[in-house]
Amino acid sequence: MIPSHVDVKHLKALTAVLQRAKTCDGQLEQRNIWYEGSPSNHPSKLLDELKTLKAHRETLLRLRKSLEKRISTLQGPCNVVTRQTGIKTLPSEILSQIFVFFCDSYGRGRPAVHLSHVCRQFRHLALQTAAL
């Protein structure tokens, strides 16, 4: 299990990484955004860079876990709002045009009848739409 605390020092380092990514317009392959300055092949520098990159990864994992938890918390209420508003908020004129387009492109059977069986609003609108 990943702890929920993030070290501020690591957040500052990641902020610098994001700033470097921003300066190259998100083109991450243009330069190495993970460190400042030019790379070194000295073994001690490589070990330091590896340690830093692993710390970045750990911080990003913790941030991701926090983000996923927040998304999960919001998903349920947002689904309810979407269901409550959704297509029912469209004006009848627009929904009627959608029905006509659907029926014209469906091409087989009796699509207007199928639409009228969805709900009361659809039935009423299908009966009111002369083009169907």
Secondary structure, 3 states (H helix, E strand, C coil): CCCCCCCHHHHHHHHHHHHHHHHCCCCCCCCCCCCCCCCCCCHHHHHHHHHHHHHHHHHHHHHHHHHHHHHHHHHHHHHHHHHHHHHHHCCHHHHHHHHHHHHHHHCCCCHHHHHHCCCHHHHHHHHHCCCC
